[in-house]
Amino acid sequence: MNSIDIILLNCTETRRRSIKLWKGIPEEYFDWKPDKNAFSIIEMIRHVLEAEHLFHKIIDNRGNLGDYYSPWQEMKYVDLEFELEMAKRYRKSFLDMIEELTDTDLENIRIERTEVGQSKKLGDYLNRIVFHEAVHMGQMLDYLRTLGVKRPKIWD
């Protein structure tokens, strides 16, 4: 396996496990959040899906987000399937972009996010994107533990 294959495997395995988790949550809990400043369950799901698109735009622009407009901005939540369907084409575009990269790209392309003081190699940045989703998966599991809801087995 080369570096690109490993990054793609990490992306697809993390998303597969996220979806397994999300589909295992009873919908009556989707509006629950641990406190008034936290994401609700459905807000966190949307955040993960939307953030991947945002990160893709940051990569396309090498760090400058510019006048980014989120396709989710005007969307009202319908249900989990709607959220997943909404994200499908953006997910495909993101994975297609990764497939076109080379090891040289991972090492030599820099993502310069001056607004947050970040300067990262593209390979590092791509791994951080997947880590972002994994962190939210952990938060979601904690939400379910707090609620006393059975947690789906994502460690298959």
DSSP file (Angstrom, degrees, kcal/mol; ACC not computed):
  #  RESIDUE AA STRUCTURE BP1 BP2  ACC     N-H-->O    O-->H-N    N-H-->O    O-->H-N    TCO  KAPPA ALPHA  PHI   PSI    X-CA   Y-CA   Z-CA
    1    1 A M              0   0    0      0, 0.0     2,-0.1     0, 0.0     0, 0.0   0.000 360.0 360.0 360.0 136.6    0.0    0.0    0.0
    2    2 A N     >  -     0   0    0      1,-0.1     4,-2.1     0, 0.0     5,-0.2  -0.452 360.0 -93.7 -96.0 177.8    1.2    3.5   -0.8
    3    3 A S  H  > S+     0   0    0      1,-0.2     4,-2.3     2,-0.2     5,-0.2   0.878 124.2  51.2 -59.7 -41.2    0.5    6.6    1.2
    4    4 A I  H  > S+     0   0    0      1,-0.2     4,-2.7     2,-0.2    -1,-0.2   0.932 109.6  50.3 -63.7 -45.3   -2.5    7.6   -1.0
    5    5 A D  H  > S+     0   0    0      1,-0.2     4,-2.5     2,-0.2    -1,-0.2   0.893 110.7  50.0 -59.7 -39.8   -4.1    4.2   -0.5
    6    6 A I  H  X S+     0   0    0     -4,-2.1     4,-2.5     2,-0.2    -1,-0.2   0.910 110.9  48.3 -66.8 -42.1   -3.6    4.4    3.2
    7    7 A I  H  X S+     0   0    0     -4,-2.3     4,-2.5     2,-0.2    -2,-0.2   0.925 113.1  48.2 -63.7 -43.9   -5.2    7.8    3.4
    8    8 A L  H  X S+     0   0    0     -4,-2.7     4,-2.8     2,-0.2     5,-0.2   0.904 111.3  50.4 -63.5 -40.9   -8.1    6.6    1.3
    9    9 A L  H  X S+     0   0    0     -4,-2.5     4,-2.8    -5,-0.2     5,-0.3   0.923 110.8  49.3 -61.9 -43.5   -8.5    3.5    3.5
   10   10 A N  H  X S+     0   0    0     -4,-2.5     4,-2.2     1,-0.2     5,-0.2   0.917 112.8  48.1 -61.8 -43.5   -8.5    5.7    6.6
   11   11 A C  H  X S+     0   0    0     -4,-2.5     4,-2.2     2,-0.2    -2,-0.2   0.940 116.1  42.0 -61.6 -48.3  -11.1    8.0    5.1
   12   12 A T  H  X S+     0   0    0     -4,-2.8     4,-2.5     2,-0.2    -2,-0.2   0.889 115.8  47.9 -72.7 -38.0  -13.4    5.2    4.0
   13   13 A E  H  X S+     0   0    0     -4,-2.8     4,-2.1    -5,-0.2    -1,-0.2   0.905 112.5  49.0 -68.1 -40.5  -13.1    3.1    7.2
   14   14 A T  H  X S+     0   0    0     -4,-2.2     4,-2.2    -5,-0.3    -2,-0.2   0.934 114.5  45.2 -64.4 -44.5  -13.7    6.1    9.4
   15   15 A R  H  X S+     0   0    0     -4,-2.2     4,-2.9    -5,-0.2     5,-0.2   0.903 110.2  54.5 -66.6 -39.8  -16.8    7.2    7.4
   16   16 A R  H  X S+     0   0    0     -4,-2.5     4,-2.1     1,-0.2    -1,-0.2   0.916 112.0  44.4 -58.4 -42.4  -18.1    3.6    7.3
   17   17 A R  H  X S+     0   0    0     -4,-2.1     4,-2.3     2,-0.2    -1,-0.2   0.862 111.2  53.6 -72.0 -35.8  -17.8    3.4   11.1
   18   18 A S  H  X S+     0   0    0     -4,-2.2     4,-3.3     2,-0.2     5,-0.2   0.948 110.6  46.8 -60.5 -47.6  -19.4    6.9   11.5
   19   19 A I  H  X S+     0   0    0     -4,-2.9     4,-2.8     1,-0.2     5,-0.2   0.899 110.1  53.0 -63.4 -40.2  -22.4    5.9    9.4
   20   20 A K  H  X S+     0   0    0     -4,-2.1     4,-0.8    -5,-0.2    -1,-0.2   0.919 113.4  44.6 -59.1 -43.1  -22.7    2.6   11.4
   21   21 A L  H >< S+     0   0    0     -4,-2.3     3,-0.9     2,-0.2     4,-0.3   0.960 113.9  48.2 -63.6 -52.8  -22.8    4.7   14.5
   22   22 A W  H >< S+     0   0    0     -4,-3.3     3,-1.4     1,-0.3    -2,-0.2   0.891 110.2  51.2 -59.0 -42.0  -25.2    7.3   13.2
   23   23 A K  H 3< S+     0   0    0     -4,-2.8    -1,-0.3     1,-0.3    -2,-0.2   0.703 105.1  59.1 -70.3 -17.9  -27.6    4.7   11.8
   24   24 A G  T << S+     0   0    0     -3,-0.9    -1,-0.3    -4,-0.8    -2,-0.2   0.455  84.3  96.2 -88.4  -0.7  -27.6    3.0   15.2
   25   25 A I  S <  S-     0   0    0     -3,-1.4     2,-0.1    -4,-0.3     5,-0.1  -0.790  82.6-118.9 -92.6 124.0  -28.9    6.1   17.1
   26   26 A P    >   -     0   0    0      0, 0.0     3,-2.3     0, 0.0     4,-0.2  -0.412  22.3-128.6 -59.8 132.3  -32.6    6.2   17.7
   27   27 A E  G >  S+     0   0    0      1,-0.3     3,-1.8     2,-0.2     4,-0.3   0.739 102.0  73.4 -59.2 -25.2  -34.0    9.2   15.9
   28   28 A E  G 3  S+     0   0    0      1,-0.3    -1,-0.3     2,-0.1     3,-0.3   0.679  97.0  51.7 -64.9 -13.2  -35.8   10.5   18.9
   29   29 A Y  G X  S+     0   0    0     -3,-2.3     3,-1.9     1,-0.2    12,-0.4   0.457  78.4  99.4 -97.7  -2.2  -32.4   11.4   20.4
   30   30 A F  T <  S+     0   0    0     -3,-1.8    12,-2.7     1,-0.3    13,-0.4   0.755  84.1  47.6 -61.8 -25.5  -31.2   13.4   17.4
   31   31 A D  T 3  S+     0   0    0     -4,-0.3    -1,-0.3    -3,-0.3     2,-0.1   0.472  89.2 112.0 -92.4  -1.4  -32.0   16.8   19.0
   32   32 A W    <   +     0   0    0     -3,-1.9     9,-1.6     8,-0.1    10,-0.1  -0.448  38.2 171.4 -75.1 143.1  -30.4   15.9   22.3
   33   33 A K        -     0   0    0      7,-0.2     7,-0.2    -2,-0.1     3,-0.1  -0.983  39.3-123.5-146.7 151.6  -27.2   17.7   23.4
   34   34 A P  S    S-     0   0    0      0, 0.0     2,-0.3     0, 0.0     6,-0.1   0.758  90.9  -2.3 -70.9 -24.1  -25.4   17.6   26.8
   35   35 A D  S >  S-     0   0    0      4,-0.1     3,-1.5    -3,-0.0     0, 0.0  -0.966  81.1 -93.6-157.6 170.5  -25.6   21.4   27.3
   36   36 A K  T 3  S+     0   0    0     -2,-0.3     4,-0.1     1,-0.3    -1,-0.0   0.701 120.9  50.3 -66.1 -19.4  -26.8   24.5   25.6
   37   37 A N  T 3  S+     0   0    0      2,-0.1    -1,-0.3    -4,-0.0     2,-0.1   0.486  95.9  89.2 -95.9  -3.4  -23.4   25.3   24.0
   38   38 A A  S <  S-     0   0    0     -3,-1.5     2,-0.2     1,-0.1     6,-0.0  -0.441  84.3 -98.8 -90.7 163.6  -22.9   21.8   22.5
   39   39 A F        -     0   0    0     -2,-0.1    -4,-0.1     1,-0.1     2,-0.1  -0.560  35.8-125.9 -70.5 143.4  -23.9   20.3   19.2
   40   40 A S     >  -     0   0    0     -2,-0.2     4,-2.4    -7,-0.2    -7,-0.2  -0.401  35.6 -97.7 -74.7 170.4  -27.0   18.2   19.2
   41   41 A I  H  > S+     0   0    0     -9,-1.6     4,-2.1   -12,-0.4   -10,-0.2   0.939 126.3  43.5 -57.7 -48.6  -26.5   14.8   17.7
   42   42 A I  H  > S+     0   0    0    -12,-2.7     4,-2.5     1,-0.2    -1,-0.2   0.870 111.7  54.2 -69.4 -34.0  -27.9   15.8   14.3
   43   43 A E  H  > S+     0   0    0    -13,-0.4     4,-2.5     2,-0.2    -1,-0.2   0.889 108.8  49.6 -64.0 -37.4  -25.9   19.0   14.3
   44   44 A M  H  X S+     0   0    0     -4,-2.4     4,-2.3     2,-0.2    -2,-0.2   0.902 109.6  50.9 -68.7 -40.1  -22.7   17.0   15.0
   45   45 A I  H  X S+     0   0    0     -4,-2.1     4,-2.2     2,-0.2    -2,-0.2   0.955 113.7  44.5 -60.1 -49.6  -23.5   14.6   12.1
   46   46 A R  H  X S+     0   0    0     -4,-2.5     4,-3.3     1,-0.2     5,-0.3   0.902 109.8  56.6 -62.5 -40.0  -24.1   17.6    9.8
   47   47 A H  H  X S+     0   0    0     -4,-2.5     4,-2.8     1,-0.2    -1,-0.2   0.918 107.8  47.7 -57.7 -45.0  -21.0   19.3   11.1
   48   48 A V  H  X S+     0   0    0     -4,-2.3     4,-1.5     2,-0.2    -1,-0.2   0.934 115.9  43.9 -62.5 -46.5  -18.8   16.2   10.2
   49   49 A L  H  X S+     0   0    0     -4,-2.2     4,-1.0     1,-0.2    -2,-0.2   0.921 118.3  43.4 -66.0 -44.3  -20.3   16.0    6.7
   50   50 A E  H  X S+     0   0    0     -4,-3.3     4,-2.3     1,-0.2     3,-0.2   0.883 108.4  58.4 -69.2 -39.1  -20.2   19.7    6.0
   51   51 A A  H  X S+     0   0    0     -4,-2.8     4,-3.3    -5,-0.3     5,-0.2   0.863  99.4  58.1 -62.8 -35.8  -16.6   20.1    7.4
   52   52 A E  H  X S+     0   0    0     -4,-1.5     4,-2.1     2,-0.2    -1,-0.2   0.921 108.5  46.1 -60.1 -41.6  -15.2   17.6    5.0
   53   53 A H  H  X S+     0   0    0     -4,-1.0     4,-2.1    -3,-0.2    -2,-0.2   0.916 112.6  50.4 -65.0 -43.0  -16.5   19.8    2.1
   54   54 A L  H  X S+     0   0    0     -4,-2.3     4,-2.1     1,-0.2    -2,-0.2   0.929 110.7  48.8 -59.4 -47.0  -15.1   22.9    3.9
   55   55 A F  H  X S+     0   0    0     -4,-3.3     4,-2.3     1,-0.2    -1,-0.2   0.874 107.9  55.3 -62.1 -37.5  -11.7   21.2    4.3
   56   56 A H  H  X S+     0   0    0     -4,-2.1     4,-2.8    -5,-0.2    -1,-0.2   0.919 108.2  48.2 -61.8 -42.7  -11.7   20.1    0.6
   57   57 A K  H  X S+     0   0    0     -4,-2.1     4,-2.1     2,-0.2     6,-0.2   0.880 108.7  53.9 -65.3 -37.4  -12.2   23.8   -0.4
   58   58 A I  H  <>S+     0   0    0     -4,-2.1     5,-3.0     2,-0.2     6,-0.2   0.912 110.8  46.6 -61.8 -41.8   -9.4   24.8    1.9
   59   59 A I  H ><5S+     0   0    0     -4,-2.3     3,-1.6     3,-0.2    -2,-0.2   0.935 109.5  53.2 -65.6 -46.2   -7.2   22.2    0.1
   60   60 A D  H 3<5S+     0   0    0     -4,-2.8    -1,-0.2     1,-0.3    -2,-0.2   0.877 116.5  39.8 -54.9 -37.8   -8.3   23.4   -3.3
   61   61 A N  T ><5S-     0   0    0     -4,-2.1     3,-1.3    -5,-0.2    -1,-0.3   0.313 112.2-119.8 -96.2   7.7   -7.3   27.0   -2.3
   62   62 A R  T < 5S-     0   0    0     -3,-1.6    50,-2.2     1,-0.3    -3,-0.2   0.784  83.2 -35.1  58.0  29.5   -4.2   25.9   -0.5
   63   63 A G  T 3 <S+     0   0    0     -5,-3.0     2,-0.8    48,-0.2    -1,-0.3   0.031 110.3 111.3 121.0 -27.1   -5.5   27.4    2.8
   64   64 A N    <   -     0   0    0     -3,-1.3    -1,-0.2    -6,-0.2    49,-0.1  -0.715  40.6-173.7 -86.1 111.3   -7.4   30.4    1.7
   65   65 A L        +     0   0    0     -2,-0.8     3,-0.3     1,-0.2    -1,-0.2   0.796  20.4 176.1 -75.3 -27.8  -11.1   29.8    2.4
   66   66 A G        -     0   0    0      1,-0.2     2,-0.8    -3,-0.1    -1,-0.2  -0.294  63.5 -16.0  62.1-139.9  -12.2   33.1    0.7
   67   67 A D  S    S-     0   0    0      2,-0.0    -1,-0.2     0, 0.0    -2,-0.0  -0.384  83.6-175.7 -97.3  55.5  -15.9   33.6    0.4
   68   68 A Y        -     0   0    0     -2,-0.8     2,-0.5    -3,-0.3    -2,-0.1  -0.238   9.6-161.9 -55.6 132.7  -16.8   30.0    1.1
   69   69 A Y        -     0   0    0    -15,-0.0    -1,-0.1     3,-0.0    -2,-0.0  -0.987  12.9-137.7-118.0 124.9  -20.5   29.3    0.8
   70   70 A S    >   -     0   0    0     -2,-0.5     3,-1.4     1,-0.1     4,-0.3  -0.677   4.1-146.4 -83.6 128.8  -21.7   26.1    2.4
   71   71 A P  T 3  S+     0   0    0      0, 0.0     3,-0.3     0, 0.0    -1,-0.1   0.711 103.2  55.7 -62.8 -18.3  -24.3   24.0    0.4
   72   72 A W  T >  S+     0   0    0      1,-0.2     3,-1.4     2,-0.1   -22,-0.0   0.576  79.6  96.3 -86.8 -11.0  -25.8   23.1    3.8
   73   73 A Q  T <  S+     0   0    0     -3,-1.4    -1,-0.2     1,-0.3    -4,-0.0   0.835  94.4  29.3 -53.2 -42.5  -26.3   26.7    4.8
   74   74 A E  T 3  S+     0   0    0     -4,-0.3     2,-0.3    -3,-0.3    -1,-0.3   0.425  96.9 113.9 -98.0   0.1  -29.9   27.0    3.8
   75   75 A M    <   -     0   0    0     -3,-1.4     2,-0.3    -4,-0.1    -3,-0.0  -0.557  54.1-148.9 -82.7 131.9  -30.8   23.3    4.3
   76   76 A K        -     0   0    0     -2,-0.3     2,-0.2     1,-0.1    -2,-0.1  -0.756  32.2-101.0 -92.1 143.8  -33.2   22.3    7.0
   77   77 A Y        +     0   0    0     -2,-0.3     3,-0.1     1,-0.2    -1,-0.1  -0.443  45.7 165.2 -65.0 133.0  -32.7   18.9    8.6
   78   78 A V        -     0   0    0      1,-0.4     2,-0.3    -2,-0.2    -1,-0.2   0.730  59.4 -52.0-109.8 -62.7  -35.0   16.2    7.2
   79   79 A D     >  -     0   0    0      1,-0.1     4,-2.0   -37,-0.0    -1,-0.4  -0.953  57.3 -83.4-166.2 177.0  -33.5   12.9    8.4
   80   80 A L  H  > S+     0   0    0     -2,-0.3     4,-2.6     1,-0.2     5,-0.2   0.898 124.1  54.5 -60.9 -42.7  -30.2   11.0    8.5
   81   81 A E  H  > S+     0   0    0      1,-0.2     4,-2.6     2,-0.2    -1,-0.2   0.887 107.1  51.7 -60.5 -38.4  -30.7    9.6    5.0
   82   82 A F  H  > S+     0   0    0      2,-0.2     4,-2.8     1,-0.2    -1,-0.2   0.929 109.9  49.4 -61.5 -44.9  -31.2   13.1    3.6
   83   83 A E  H  X S+     0   0    0     -4,-2.0     4,-1.7     1,-0.2    -2,-0.2   0.923 113.2  46.1 -60.8 -45.2  -28.0   14.3    5.3
   84   84 A L  H  X S+     0   0    0     -4,-2.6     4,-1.0     1,-0.2    -1,-0.2   0.895 113.9  48.1 -66.1 -40.4  -26.0   11.3    3.8
   85   85 A E  H >X S+     0   0    0     -4,-2.6     4,-0.6    -5,-0.2     3,-0.5   0.905 109.0  54.1 -66.2 -40.9  -27.5   11.8    0.4
   86   86 A M  H 3< S+     0   0    0     -4,-2.8     4,-0.4     1,-0.2     3,-0.3   0.880 112.8  43.7 -58.7 -39.2  -26.7   15.5    0.5
   87   87 A A  H 3X S+     0   0    0     -4,-1.7     4,-2.8    -5,-0.2    -1,-0.2   0.635  90.0  91.1 -82.5 -14.9  -23.1   14.8    1.3
   88   88 A K  H <X S+     0   0    0     -4,-1.0     4,-2.3    -3,-0.5    -1,-0.2   0.883  88.5  41.9 -54.9 -50.0  -22.6   12.0   -1.3
   89   89 A R  H  X S+     0   0    0     -4,-0.6     4,-2.0    -3,-0.3    -1,-0.2   0.854 115.9  49.9 -70.4 -32.1  -21.4   14.0   -4.3
   90   90 A Y  H  > S+     0   0    0     -4,-0.4     4,-2.1    -3,-0.2    -1,-0.2   0.877 110.5  50.9 -71.0 -36.9  -19.1   16.2   -2.1
   91   91 A R  H  X S+     0   0    0     -4,-2.8     4,-2.6     2,-0.2     5,-0.2   0.926 109.9  49.6 -62.8 -46.1  -17.7   13.0   -0.5
   92   92 A K  H  X S+     0   0    0     -4,-2.3     4,-2.8    -5,-0.2    -2,-0.2   0.921 110.7  49.7 -60.6 -44.5  -17.0   11.6   -4.0
   93   93 A S  H  X S+     0   0    0     -4,-2.0     4,-2.1     2,-0.2    -1,-0.2   0.894 111.0  50.2 -61.3 -40.7  -15.3   14.7   -5.1
   94   94 A F  H  X S+     0   0    0     -4,-2.1     4,-1.9     2,-0.2    -2,-0.2   0.938 113.5  44.0 -63.2 -48.9  -13.2   14.7   -2.0
   95   95 A L  H  X S+     0   0    0     -4,-2.6     4,-2.4     1,-0.2    -2,-0.2   0.883 111.4  54.3 -66.4 -38.1  -12.1   11.1   -2.4
   96   96 A D  H  X S+     0   0    0     -4,-2.8     4,-1.3    -5,-0.2    -1,-0.2   0.903 106.6  52.4 -60.5 -41.0  -11.5   11.7   -6.2
   97   97 A M  H  < S+     0   0    0     -4,-2.1     4,-0.4     1,-0.2     3,-0.4   0.920 109.5  48.7 -60.4 -44.2   -9.2   14.6   -5.3
   98   98 A I  H >< S+     0   0    0     -4,-1.9     3,-1.6     1,-0.2    -2,-0.2   0.913 106.5  56.6 -63.2 -42.4   -7.2   12.4   -3.0
   99   99 A E  H 3< S+     0   0    0     -4,-2.4    -1,-0.2     1,-0.3    -2,-0.2   0.799 103.6  54.9 -59.6 -29.1   -6.9    9.6   -5.6
  100  100 A E  T 3< S+     0   0    0     -4,-1.3    -1,-0.3    -3,-0.4    -2,-0.2   0.560  90.9  99.2 -82.3  -8.4   -5.3   12.1   -8.0
  101  101 A L    <   -     0   0    0     -3,-1.6     2,-0.3    -4,-0.4   -97,-0.1  -0.301  60.0-146.8 -77.4 162.4   -2.6   13.1   -5.6
  102  102 A T     >  -     0   0    0      1,-0.1     4,-2.0   -98,-0.0     5,-0.2  -0.795  31.1-106.6-118.7 166.4    1.0   11.7   -5.6
  103  103 A D  H  > S+     0   0    0     -2,-0.3     4,-1.5     1,-0.2     5,-0.2   0.865 123.3  56.8 -59.1 -35.4    3.4   11.1   -2.7
  104  104 A T  H  > S+     0   0    0      1,-0.2     4,-2.9     2,-0.2     5,-0.3   0.899 104.5  51.8 -62.8 -40.6    5.2   14.2   -3.8
  105  105 A D  H  > S+     0   0    0      1,-0.2     4,-2.3     2,-0.2    17,-0.4   0.924 106.5  53.8 -60.4 -44.4    2.0   16.2   -3.5
  106  106 A L  H  < S+     0   0    0     -4,-2.0    17,-2.3     1,-0.2    18,-0.4   0.851 118.0  36.1 -59.6 -34.6    1.5   15.0    0.1
  107  107 A E  H  < S+     0   0    0     -4,-1.5    -2,-0.2    -5,-0.2    -1,-0.2   0.835 125.8  34.3 -87.1 -36.5    5.0   16.1    1.0
  108  108 A N  H  < S+     0   0    0     -4,-2.9     2,-0.4    -5,-0.2    -3,-0.2   0.724  92.1  87.6-102.4 -23.3    5.4   19.3   -1.0
  109  109 A I     <  -     0   0    0     -4,-2.3    13,-2.5    -5,-0.3     2,-0.4  -0.646  63.7-157.4 -78.1 131.1    1.9   21.0   -1.1
  110  110 A R  E     -A  121   0A   0     -2,-0.4     2,-0.7    11,-0.2    11,-0.2  -0.890  12.7-146.9-112.2 140.9    1.4   23.2    1.9
  111  111 A I  E     -A  120   0A   0      9,-3.4     9,-2.2    -2,-0.4     2,-0.8  -0.931  17.6-167.0-104.5 112.1   -1.9   24.3    3.3
  112  112 A E  E     +A  119   0A   0    -50,-2.2     2,-0.9    -2,-0.7     7,-0.2  -0.869  11.5 177.0-107.0 102.8   -1.4   27.8    4.7
  113  113 A R  E >>> +A  118   0A   0      5,-2.5     5,-2.3    -2,-0.8     3,-1.5  -0.737   3.1 173.3-106.9  82.6   -4.3   28.9    7.0
  114  114 A T  G >45S+     0   0    0     -2,-0.9     3,-0.5     1,-0.3    -1,-0.2   0.793  71.6  66.4 -63.2 -29.4   -3.1   32.3    8.2
  115  115 A E  G 345S+     0   0    0      1,-0.2    -1,-0.3    -3,-0.1    -2,-0.0   0.736 116.8  26.7 -67.2 -20.3   -6.4   33.0    9.9
  116  116 A V  G <45S-     0   0    0     -3,-1.5    -1,-0.2     2,-0.1    -2,-0.2   0.260 112.6-111.8-122.4   9.0   -5.7   30.2   12.4
  117  117 A G  T <<5 +     0   0    0     -4,-0.6     2,-0.4    -3,-0.5    -3,-0.2   0.848  66.6 145.4  67.8  35.4   -1.9   30.2   12.3
  118  118 A Q  E   < +A  113   0A   0     -5,-2.3    -5,-2.5   -55,-0.1     2,-0.3  -0.876  24.9 172.3-110.1 138.8   -1.6   26.8   10.6
  119  119 A S  E     +A  112   0A   0     -2,-0.4     2,-0.3    -7,-0.2    -7,-0.2  -0.881  21.8 162.4-140.5 107.9    1.0   25.7    8.0
  120  120 A K  E     -A  111   0A   0     -9,-2.2    -9,-3.4    -2,-0.3     2,-0.1  -0.933  41.9-112.2-131.3 148.3    0.8   22.0    7.2
  121  121 A K  E  >  -A  110   0A   0     -2,-0.3     4,-2.6   -11,-0.2   -11,-0.2  -0.492  39.2-114.7 -67.8 149.7    2.0   19.6    4.6
  122  122 A L  H  > S+     0   0    0    -13,-2.5     4,-2.8   -17,-0.4     5,-0.2   0.886 115.7  54.8 -57.8 -41.5   -1.0   18.3    2.6
  123  123 A G  H  > S+     0   0    0    -17,-2.3     4,-1.7   -14,-0.2    -1,-0.2   0.914 111.1  45.4 -58.8 -43.0   -0.4   14.7    3.9
  124  124 A D  H  > S+     0   0    0    -18,-0.4     4,-2.0     2,-0.2    -2,-0.2   0.927 112.4  51.6 -63.1 -46.5   -0.6   15.9    7.4
  125  125 A Y  H  X S+     0   0    0     -4,-2.6     4,-1.7     1,-0.2    -2,-0.2   0.901 107.2  52.2 -61.4 -42.9   -3.7   18.0    6.7
  126  126 A L  H  X S+     0   0    0     -4,-2.8     4,-1.6     1,-0.2    -1,-0.2   0.900 109.3  50.0 -61.7 -40.2   -5.5   15.1    5.1
  127  127 A N  H  X S+     0   0    0     -4,-1.7     4,-2.2    -5,-0.2    -1,-0.2   0.865 107.3  54.5 -66.6 -34.3   -4.9   13.0    8.2
  128  128 A R  H  X S+     0   0    0     -4,-2.0     4,-2.2     2,-0.2    -1,-0.2   0.837 103.0  57.4 -66.7 -32.3   -6.2   15.8   10.4
  129  129 A I  H  X S+     0   0    0     -4,-1.7     4,-1.5     2,-0.2    -1,-0.2   0.938 109.9  43.4 -62.4 -46.6   -9.4   15.9    8.4
  130  130 A V  H  X S+     0   0    0     -4,-1.6     4,-2.2     1,-0.2    -2,-0.2   0.892 111.1  55.1 -66.5 -38.9  -10.0   12.2    9.2
  131  131 A F  H  X S+     0   0    0     -4,-2.2     4,-2.7     1,-0.2    -1,-0.2   0.885 101.9  58.7 -60.7 -38.6   -9.0   12.7   12.8
  132  132 A H  H  X S+     0   0    0     -4,-2.2     4,-1.8     1,-0.2    -1,-0.2   0.928 108.3  44.9 -55.6 -47.4  -11.6   15.5   13.0
  133  133 A E  H  X S+     0   0    0     -4,-1.5     4,-1.8     1,-0.2    -1,-0.2   0.906 111.7  52.4 -64.5 -41.4  -14.3   13.0   12.1
  134  134 A A  H  X S+     0   0    0     -4,-2.2     4,-2.1     1,-0.2    -2,-0.2   0.887 106.5  53.4 -63.8 -39.0  -12.9   10.3   14.5
  135  135 A V  H  X S+     0   0    0     -4,-2.7     4,-2.2     1,-0.2    -1,-0.2   0.929 109.3  48.5 -60.7 -44.7  -13.0   12.8   17.4
  136  136 A H  H  X S+     0   0    0     -4,-1.8     4,-2.4     1,-0.2    -1,-0.2   0.824 106.4  57.2 -67.7 -29.0  -16.6   13.6   16.8
  137  137 A M  H  X S+     0   0    0     -4,-1.8     4,-2.2     2,-0.2    -1,-0.2   0.929 107.6  48.4 -63.1 -43.7  -17.3    9.8   16.6
  138  138 A G  H  X S+     0   0    0     -4,-2.1     4,-2.0     2,-0.2    -2,-0.2   0.904 110.4  50.7 -62.2 -41.8  -15.9    9.6   20.1
  139  139 A Q  H  X S+     0   0    0     -4,-2.2     4,-2.5     1,-0.2    -1,-0.2   0.919 109.3  51.6 -60.6 -42.8  -18.0   12.5   21.3
  140  140 A M  H  X S+     0   0    0     -4,-2.4     4,-2.3     1,-0.2    -2,-0.2   0.898 107.5  51.7 -63.5 -40.4  -21.1   10.8   19.9
  141  141 A L  H  X S+     0   0    0     -4,-2.2     4,-2.1     1,-0.2    -1,-0.2   0.887 109.8  50.5 -62.2 -38.0  -20.3    7.6   21.7
  142  142 A D  H  X S+     0   0    0     -4,-2.0     4,-2.8     2,-0.2    -2,-0.2   0.905 106.8  54.3 -66.0 -41.0  -20.0    9.6   24.9
  143  143 A Y  H  X S+     0   0    0     -4,-2.5     4,-2.3     1,-0.2    -2,-0.2   0.943 110.0  47.1 -54.3 -48.3  -23.4   11.3   24.2
  144  144 A L  H  X>S+     0   0    0     -4,-2.3     5,-2.5     1,-0.2     4,-1.0   0.880 110.8  51.1 -65.4 -37.8  -25.0    7.8   23.9
  145  145 A R  H ><5S+     0   0    0     -4,-2.1     3,-0.7     2,-0.2    -1,-0.2   0.934 110.3  50.0 -62.0 -45.3  -23.3    6.6   27.1
  146  146 A T  H 3<5S+     0   0    0     -4,-2.8    -2,-0.2     1,-0.3    -1,-0.2   0.885 112.3  47.6 -59.9 -40.2  -24.6    9.7   28.9
  147  147 A L  H 3<5S-     0   0    0     -4,-2.3    -1,-0.3    -5,-0.2    -2,-0.2   0.644 110.7-122.4 -75.3 -14.7  -28.1    9.0   27.6
  148  148 A G  T <<5 +     0   0    0     -4,-1.0     2,-0.3    -3,-0.7    -3,-0.2   0.744  61.6 148.9  75.6  23.5  -27.9    5.4   28.5
  149  149 A V      < -     0   0    0     -5,-2.5    -1,-0.3    -6,-0.2    -2,-0.1  -0.721  57.3-101.4 -92.9 140.0  -28.6    4.4   24.9
  150  150 A K        -     0   0    0     -2,-0.3    -1,-0.1    -3,-0.1    -5,-0.0  -0.358  38.7-134.1 -59.2 132.0  -27.1    1.2   23.5
  151  151 A R        -     0   0    0     -2,-0.1    -1,-0.1  -126,-0.1  -130,-0.1  -0.765  16.8-116.9 -94.1 131.5  -24.0    2.0   21.5
  152  152 A P        -     0   0    0      0, 0.0     2,-1.1     0, 0.0     3,-0.1  -0.306  31.1-110.4 -60.9 148.2  -23.5    0.4   18.1
  153  153 A K        +     0   0    0      1,-0.2     3,-0.1  -133,-0.1  -133,-0.0  -0.715  46.1 165.0 -83.5 102.6  -20.5   -1.8   17.8
  154  154 A I        +     0   0    0     -2,-1.1     2,-1.2     1,-0.2    -1,-0.2   0.518  55.1  84.4 -95.7  -5.7  -18.2    0.1   15.5
  155  155 A W              0   0    0      1,-0.2    -1,-0.2    -3,-0.1    -2,-0.0  -0.482 360.0 360.0 -97.4  64.3  -15.1   -1.9   16.2
  156  156 A D              0   0    0     -2,-1.2    -1,-0.2    -3,-0.1    -2,-0.1   0.447 360.0 360.0 -90.6 360.0  -15.6   -4.8   13.8
